[in-house]
Amino acid sequence: PDNSKETVLATKVSGITQPSFAILATEFQSFSFYDEIIRVYEKNYINPISKNSENKYLFILEDTLYGDKKDYTYVISFRPMKGKNFDGLKGLLYVNTNGYALQNVIAEPYEKKRGGGSLSVDVKIQQKYELVDGKWFPNQLNADMIFGAGDSGKISNIMGISRSYLTNVKINPDLRKKDFDNVAVEYREATQKPDSFWVKHRTDSLNFKEKNTYLAIDSIGKKYNLDKKLILLESLINGQIPWGKFNIDIDKIFSFSTYEGVRLGWGMHTSRSFSKAFTVGGYTGYGFKDKALKYGYDGRLNIYSRKDLSIGYAHNFDISESGGYSFYNDNGGVLSNESFRNYLVEVMDKTKANEVDLRVRTLKYCQVKLYASTYSKYTTDDYSFSTLNNKSFIFSEAGIKLRFAYGEKVVKATHYQAPQPSKYPIFWLNFAKG
C-alpha cells in the first residue's frame, strides 16, 4: 500500500521526435475506483461507493445482466441527491455478484462549470475490471475529453481520447518496501523505439484516420519547431540548456541584483551524454555596478545513482549574502520565488571558498549532505569587527545538511528529474561546527 513504481519503456508523441515524457493513464483518473476520493482530470470528487455515500448519492437499479455462468451483474445509476452541496459524479456502476465487486464503471462530473471565457474540459472516464487469480483487477482505463471555451460551448472537432490496457497482471507478487525508491515514474530510453516495436505491443491497431493524424501533426511539429520549444521548456524546469555533450547554466548568463546591478556571464557543465560517471564545469560573471569579476569551478563523481550517492568539490570567488545561510538544495532554480528575494539583498561579502561534500539519499525521502569548507570573507560595507578595522575573516567549517520530504516522488525523464509535490510538510536541518 502507498507504494508504486512506473517504468516507461517506450513513448511516442505526434509532432515531437524526442519526447522526454509520456501521457500516463493516472494523469486523467485514479488508478482504482475504490478510494474515498476519486480524481478526474486534476479535480477530486467524493466516490459514490465511499463510506456513507447513500446519504449523498441517489442510486437506481437500472438493469440486471445475466451471463453464461451463475453470476450476474447489476447495472446501477448514480448521481448526487437534490440539495446536496458537494463535488459529485454521475454515471453507471456494474456490480458483479461474484464478490459483489465492480466489473465496470462509467463516471463524469455531475456539474459542468462554464463561463468566464476560459477553456473548459468535459471528461468522462471508464474503468473495466476482470478476474485475475480470483481477484477483480483493472484491465482497461479510458478517458474521453471534449474541449470547450467559456459560454460558447464545445469547440468543434477538438477532443482527446485515452485508452490504457493492463496485461500480465500478477496478484500479490513478492515485493517489499525496499524494492520501491523515491522515483515514481522513470523513462528508460523510451523514445528510441522503431515502428516494429509499436506494431508488436500496441493493443489496438491504428486506423486510417489515426495514421493520417500522425502524419499531419508530425508535419506541423516540424514547421513550428515543437522539438525546440519542448527543449526550452525542459531548460526552464531544469535550469540548463542542452548543447551537445554539455549543459549551459541559464542562471549564469544574466542576473540582476541591488548590489551587482546587471550581471553577465557564462556557465557550463558536462551532461550525461558526456559521462554518467562524473560532472565537471565552471562559470564566470561580471557585475557592472560593483565592477567585479567572479568565477568558480566544480566537479562531482557519481558513486551509486540508485541512492544518489556522490562526492564533489567546488571552488569559487564570488559574493555571498552577509550573515546569510543556505539549506540543502534550496536555491529552487530560475523560476523559484527565492530568486526574486536574491534581487533585493543589498549587503554582500566578497567570498573565496573551497568545499568538499558527500551526498546521499537515505530513508527513501531524506537527502543528506556532509561537508567541510574553508572560506575567506571580505566585507564591502563599513562593518568593522575589531579595533584594527580588519575587514578580512577566514573561516573553517564542517557540518551536515538534511532535507526530509516524506512522500515526495520524483519523475525521472531523459534529461532531468522533477519532484512531485507531497501533501506532507518538508523539513530542513543544518548543523555546523566552525
N, C-alpha and C positions, 0 to 999 in steps of 0.2 A: 504493500500500500504506500501511496505517495512517492513512489519511485518509478521513473520512466526514462527510457533512452531511445532516441530515434536516429538511425543512421541512414542517410540518403546516399544510395549507391549511384543513382542516375537522375538527372533533371534536365528538362528541355523546355524552353520558353520561346514562343514565336516572337520574332523581331529582335532577339538578343542571341548572339552566338556563344557567349561565355557567361551565362548567368551564374552568380555565386549564391543563389537562393533557390528555394522551391516553395510552391504553394502547398501547404500541408493541410490535410483534412481537418485537423484540430483547430485550424485558424477560423473555420466557419462555425463550428459547433463543438460541444462537449463530446468526448470520446464515448461516454456511456450515458444513457438516459435514466440512470438510477440515482444520480446525485440530487441533493436537495435543491440546488440551484443549477439551472441549465443555461449555458452560454450560447447565444445565437448571434453571430456576426458582431462580436465585441460588446454585446449587451447581455446582462443577466436577467433571468426570468425564474419565477417560482415554478418548480416542477409540478405538473398535475398529479404525479403519483408520489409526491413527498408526504411526510407525516402531516396528518390533519388537513390534507388537501380537499377532502369532501366538504369542508367548511368554506372553501374559496372557489371551487370549480363546480360547474354543473356537468354531470355525466349522464349520457343517454345511450342505452343499448340499442345499436342500430341494426345489427345483423349477427347471425351465427353461421360460421363456415365449417362444413364437415369435410374431413379429408379421407384418405384411404384407410388410415388406421383408426383406432378408437378415440384418438384425441381430436378435439375440435377447437375452433378459435372464435372468441367473442370480439366483435367489432364495436368499439365504444367511442362515441364522440365526446369531446370535452371543450369547454370554454369557460371563462370567468363568470361567476354569478353576477346578476344585475346589482348595482350599488356597491360592488366591491372595488376598492381603490388600490390596485397593485399592478405591477407589470406581469401580465399573464400571457399564456399561449392558447391557441385553439388548434384543433386537429383531430386525429383519429388514433386510437390505441388498438392494436391487435394482440389480444391476450390468449396465449395457448394454454389449454388445460393441463398439459404436461409440465408440471411445476408452476402453473399459473404465472408464466414469465412472458415478457414482451417478445413477440415474434416480428413485429413491425410497428413502427410509429411514424406518423406524419404530423409535423407541427410548424406553426408560423406565429409571429406576434399577433395578438388579438387586435391591438390598436396600431394603425399605421399613421405616424405623425408626419404631417406635411406643412408646408408654408414657409415663409421667410425667404423664398427664392433659393434655398440651398439644395444641394444634391442629396437625394434620399435613396435608400436601397431597401427594397422589399425582398425578404429572404424566406424561403420555405425549405425546411430540412426533412430528411427521411433517414431512418436507421432500420436496417434489416438484420435479424439475428438468425443463427442456425445452431443446431445441436452439435457440439464437439465433445466427445467423451462424456456425454450425459449432461453437459453444461451449455446453456444458451450464451453464445458469444457473438459480437457484431461481425458481420461478414460484408456489409456494404454501408457506406456513409455517403449520402447525397445532399447536395445543396443547389438550389436554383435562385439566382439573384436577378431582379429586374430593377434597372436604374431609372430614377425619375428626377425631376427638377422642380422643387417647390410646389406651388399650386397648379402648375401646368400638367401634372400627372406624369404618365410614363413617357420616356423618350423612345421613340420608335426604333425597334431592331437592336437595342443595346441591352444585352443580358449576359449573365455568366452562368455556366453550368459546371458543377463539380461532381465528379464520380470517383469514389475511392473504394477499392476492393481489398478485402483482407483474406489472405490464404495462408496455408501451412501453419495454422494456429496450434500451439501447444499449451495445454492446461496444466497449471502448477509445475512449471519447469524447475530444475534445480538451480535457483537463483538466490543469491544472498545480497544483503545491503551493500557489502563492499564491492559487488560487481557493478554498482552504479556510481559514477562520479558526478561532478557538477555540470558536465556537458549534457544538456538535454537533447540537442539536435546537432549532429555532426555530418558534414559533407565530405565524402571521400572521392576526390577527383570525379565529381558527379557529372561534369559537363563533357567528359571525353568519351562518350559512348557513340558507336556507329549506329546507323539506321537498323542494322540487323538485330541489335540488342533490343530495340523498341518493338520490332516485329515479333520477337520471341516473347517478350514479357508484357506487352500491352494486353490487358484482359479483353477490352472491346476494341476492335479494329476501327480505324478512321474511315469515315465515309467520304464520298467525292467532295462534298461541300467543306468538310473539315480539312481535307488535304489542300484544297484551294485557299482556305483561310491561312494556313501556314505560309503558303507562297506569297499571299498578299501582304500579310503582316511582316514577313521577312524583308520584302522589298521596301516597305515603309520604314522598317528599322534601319536599313542601310541608308536610305535617303536622309533621315533625320539623325543619324549617328546615335542611336539609342545606347549602343555599347559605351561610347564615350560619356554619355550622360550618367549611365549607371556607375562607371568608374569614378566620376566626380562625386556622386552621392556616397559611395563607399569611402572616398577620401575624406569627406566631411565627417563621417562617422568615426573613421579610424585615425584621422589627423595626419594621414600620409597620402602622397600621390605616387602610384607605381610608375617607375621609369626603368624599364629593362630589368636588370638584376638588383636595382636599388629602389629605395623609397625616399621621396623628398618630404621633409618635415614642413607641414604647412605653417605651423606657429612660428617658425624661424624666419620666414620670408618677410613678413610685415607684422608690426605690432605698434601700439601707441599707448603711452602712459604719461601721467603727470610729470614724472621725473625725467624720463628719457625723451619725451616728445615722440616724434616719428622715429621708429627703428626699422632699418632694412638689413636683411642678412640672408643667409643660406644655411640649410641644414640637410644632411643626407645620411641614411643608414642602409646597410645591405639588407636585402629581402630574403625570404625563404627560398626563392629560386636560386639565389647565390649560394646559400648554405643553410640547412636546417639545424646544423650543429652550433652555430655561433652567429652573432650580430656585432658589427663594428660600425662606427660612424662618428660624425662630428658636426660642428656648426661654428659660424661666426656671425657677428652682427655689429652694427654701429648705430648709436643714438645721436641724433642731430641736436638735441637740446643739451645733453651733458657732454657732448663731443668726446665720446669714449668708445674704444673698440672692445668687444667682448668675444670670447671664443671658448670652445670646450670640445672634448672628445671622450668617447666611452666604448666599452666592449662588454659583451655578455656571452657566456658559454652555457648552452643548454645541456643539462646533465640527464634529466629524466622528465620528458614532456608530460607524461601522464599525471605527475604530481606538481607540475610547473616548477621543478627544481632547477635552479640556475645560479651561477656565480658571476658577479660583474665588477667592473672597475670604472670609475669616472673621474675626470679631471676637468676643471673649468675655472676661468677667470671671468666673473660676471658680477651682477649686482643682486642683492637679496634684501628683502624687507627687514629693516632694523627692528630687532626684537620679535621677528616673525618666526613661525614654525610651520611644519607641514606634517600631515598624516600620510599613511601608506596609500599611495595611488589616488590622491585626492585632487589631482590637477583637473580632471574631468574632460580635458580636450578642448577643441576650438569652440564648440557650441555650449560649453558649460557656463553656468552663472558665475563660477569662480573667476573666469577670465575677465568678466566685467569688473569685478572687485579689484583685480590687479591694476586696472587702468587708473584707479584713484589713489593708489599708495604713493605718498609724497616723500617719505623719509627712507632712503636706501643706503646700504653699505656696499662698498666695493669688496668683493669676496673672492679669494683664491682658495679653491678647495680640492681635496683628494679624498675619495671614498671607495671602499671595497664592501660588497654586501653579498649575502646569501639569501635567496628567496625560495620559498617552498609553500605548497598548499597542504594543509593538514586538517583532519576532522571534517573533510569534504567541503566545508564552507568557510574555513579560516585561512587567510593569507598571512604569511609571516615573513618579515624582513629582519635579518640580523646584520648589523653594520658597524663599521669602525671608520672614523674620519678624522682628518686634520684640516683645519682651515684658518686662514688669516682674514681678519676683517679690518677695513679702513673706513672710519666714519666720514661722512660727507657733509654733515651739518656742524653746528657749534657745540656739539656734545663733548664733554671732557670728563673722564672718569677719575683721573689722578691730577695731583698738583703739578705734575710735569707736563701737563697739557698733551698727553700721549693720545694719539688717535688711531694707533695700530694695536690690535689684540690678536693673540694666537690661541687657538682652542684645539683640544683633542677630545674626542667623544666616542663612546661605544654605547650601543643600545639595541632595542628591539621595537619594531612597529608591527601592530596587529590590525587586521581588518576582518571582522566576523559578520557575514551576511547570511543568516540562516535561511535556507530555502531558495537562495539565489541560483538560477540556472543560467547556462551560457549557450548561445548558438554559435557554433564554430564553423565559419564559412571558409571559402578558399583563401581569401586574402586578409581576413580579420575575424575577431570573435567579439560578440556583443553580449553583455549581461542582460538578462531579462528581469524586470522589476519584481521584487519579492514583496509580499504583504507584511513581512516582519521587519522590525527596525534593524538598522545597520549600526554596528559598534566599531569605533576606532580606539586604539590604545597605544600611547607612546611611553616608553620607559627608557631613560638615558642616563648615563653617568659621564660627567665631564671632568 
